[in-house]
Amino acid sequence: MKRIVIFASGSGTNAENIIKYFHERNIAEVTHVFSNNLRAKVLKRAHNLKVKALHFDKTSFYQTNEVLNILKDANPDVIVLAGFLWIFPKKIIDFFPNKVINIHPALLPKYGGKGMYGHHVHEAVVRNKEKESGITIHYVNEHYDEGGVIFQAKVAISEENSAEDVANAIHALEYKHFPVVIEELLFSDKKSNE
């Protein structure tokens, strides 16, 4: 069975959706959820769904090989960043080439980069009177939101839409597409990091 590891920093609704999606299909499993935030709801969600939930700090992530060694032991087929806010270490990306992916709540290259996450993105989209927004699933490299694009989905937005309206539309796209794209990556030979 294919193995998935998820990294998340917050509530973990995407992580929960992914765990449930693969649990129902019995073709892959989320073996671990990692979080850099000890109080993140994602840890409780994972625990409730019988998935190993681990917290780590900056030292174990960046300065030692502690997280890398746990990942080596877990032997994931894909590492999924679902609302994970730290830049991913090059040593982990290099050890798992073309296996680390992220979801971003905008149509990259717009509204990407450091500090552009969650509500910050949706507020910027509304402030700039964009006609559409969406999601981008992409490979992770050593820079925020710059890895090769795997998949994008769009949603139209109007001047009447608030940032919260946009957020709700984006979440719907995330829940619908993210698990499906992960499944396609796991069971295809189309992996590329261009």
C-alpha positions in Angstrom: 0.0 0.0 0.0 1.2 3.5 -0.9 2.3 5.7 2.0 1.5 9.4 2.5 3.0 11.8 5.1 1.3 15.1 5.7 2.9 18.3 7.1 0.5 21.0 8.4 0.6 24.0 10.7 -3.0 24.7 11.6 -6.5 23.4 11.7 -5.9 20.5 9.4 -9.2 20.3 7.5 -7.3 19.4 4.3 -5.3 16.8 6.2 -8.4 15.2 7.6 -10.1 15.2 4.2 -7.0 13.4 2.7 -6.9 10.9 5.5 -10.6 10.0 5.1 -10.4 9.9 1.3 -7.6 7.3 1.3 -9.1 5.4 4.2 -12.3 4.9 2.3 -10.5 3.7 -0.9 -7.9 1.4 0.9 -5.3 2.0 -1.8 -3.0 4.3 0.2 -2.7 5.4 3.8 -1.6 8.5 5.6 0.9 7.1 8.1 2.1 10.3 9.8 1.0 13.9 10.3 3.8 16.3 11.3 3.3 19.8 12.7 5.6 22.6 13.7 2.8 23.9 15.9 2.2 22.1 19.2 -1.3 23.6 19.5 -2.3 22.9 16.0 -5.7 21.2 15.7 -4.3 19.0 13.0 -2.5 16.9 15.6 -5.8 16.2 17.4 -7.6 15.4 14.1 -4.8 12.9 13.2 -4.9 11.3 16.6 -8.7 11.0 16.4 -8.3 9.3 13.0 -5.7 6.9 14.3 -2.8 8.4 12.4 0.6 9.0 14.1 0.8 12.7 15.0 4.2 14.3 15.6 5.3 17.8 16.7 8.8 19.1 15.9 10.7 22.3 16.4 13.1 24.3 14.2 16.2 22.6 15.6 15.0 19.1 14.7 13.7 20.3 11.3 16.6 22.5 10.1 19.7 22.0 12.2 19.6 18.2 12.8 18.5 15.2 10.8 15.8 14.2 13.4 12.8 14.9 11.1 14.6 13.6 8.1 15.5 10.3 9.9 11.8 9.8 10.9 10.8 10.4 7.3 13.4 7.9 6.1 11.9 5.3 8.5 8.3 6.2 7.4 9.4 5.7 3.7 6.6 7.8 2.2 5.7 7.6 -1.5 4.6 11.3 -1.2 5.0 14.1 1.3 2.1 16.4 1.3 2.2 20.0 2.6 -1.3 21.0 3.6 -1.2 24.4 5.2 2.4 24.0 6.3 4.0 27.5 6.8 7.7 26.9 7.1 10.1 26.7 4.1 10.9 23.0 3.5 14.6 22.1 4.1 16.6 21.3 1.0 18.0 18.1 2.6 14.5 16.6 2.8 13.6 17.7 -0.7 16.9 16.2 -2.0 16.3 12.9 -0.2 12.7 12.6 -1.6 13.0 14.1 -5.1 9.7 14.7 -6.8 7.9 13.5 -3.8 7.2 16.7 -1.8 4.1 18.6 -2.9 2.1 21.6 -1.6 -1.2 23.2 -2.1 -1.5 27.0 -2.4 -4.8 28.9 -2.2 -4.2 31.0 -5.3 -3.3 30.7 -8.9 0.5 30.8 -8.8 2.6 32.7 -9.7 0.1 35.3 -8.3 -0.1 35.7 -4.6 2.7 33.4 -3.7 5.8 33.8 -1.5 6.6 34.4 2.2 3.6 35.5 4.2 1.1 34.7 1.5 -1.0 32.0 3.1 -4.7 31.5 4.1 -6.7 34.7 4.7 -3.7 36.9 3.6 -4.1 35.5 0.1 -7.9 35.9 -0.1 -7.8 39.5 1.2 -5.2 40.4 -1.4 -7.3 38.8 -4.2 -10.4 40.8 -3.1 -8.4 44.0 -2.6 -7.0 43.7 -6.1 -10.4 43.1 -7.6 -9.4 39.8 -9.3 -12.0 38.2 -11.5 -10.9 34.7 -10.5 -8.8 32.8 -8.0 -8.2 29.1 -7.4 -5.8 26.5 -6.1 -2.3 25.5 -7.3 -0.8 22.1 -6.4 2.9 22.2 -7.0 6.2 20.5 -6.3 8.2 21.9 -3.4 11.6 23.4 -3.9 13.7 25.5 -1.5 11.7 28.7 -2.3 8.2 29.5 -1.2 5.6 28.6 -3.9 8.1 28.3 -6.8 8.1 24.6 -7.6 6.7 23.2 -10.8 2.9 23.3 -11.1 1.1 20.0 -11.1 -2.5 21.1 -11.2 -4.6 24.3 -11.0 -8.4 24.8 -10.6 -10.2 28.1 -10.9 -13.2 29.8 -9.5 -14.9 33.0 -10.7 -15.2 35.8 -8.1 -17.3 38.9 -8.3 -17.0 42.4 -6.7 -19.6 41.4 -4.2 -17.5 38.5 -2.8 -15.7 39.0 0.5 -12.4 37.4 1.5 -14.5 34.9 3.4 -16.6 34.1 0.4 -13.4 33.5 -1.6 -11.9 31.4 1.2 -15.0 29.2 1.2 -14.8 28.7 -2.6 -11.1 27.9 -2.4 -11.7 25.3 0.4 -14.3 23.6 -1.7 -11.7 23.3 -4.6 -9.1 22.0 -2.2 -11.4 19.3 -0.7 -12.5 18.2 -4.2 -9.2 18.2 -6.0 -6.3 17.7 -3.6 -6.9 14.0 -2.7 -7.6 13.1 -6.3 -4.3 14.8 -7.5 -2.4 13.0 -4.8 -3.9 9.7 -5.9 -3.0 10.4 -9.6 0.6 11.2 -8.5 0.8 8.0 -6.5 -0.4 5.8 -9.3 1.2 7.4 -12.4 4.6 7.7 -13.8 4.1 11.4 -14.6 6.2 12.7 -11.7 8.4 15.6 -12.8 9.9 18.5 -11.0 10.4 20.8 -14.0 
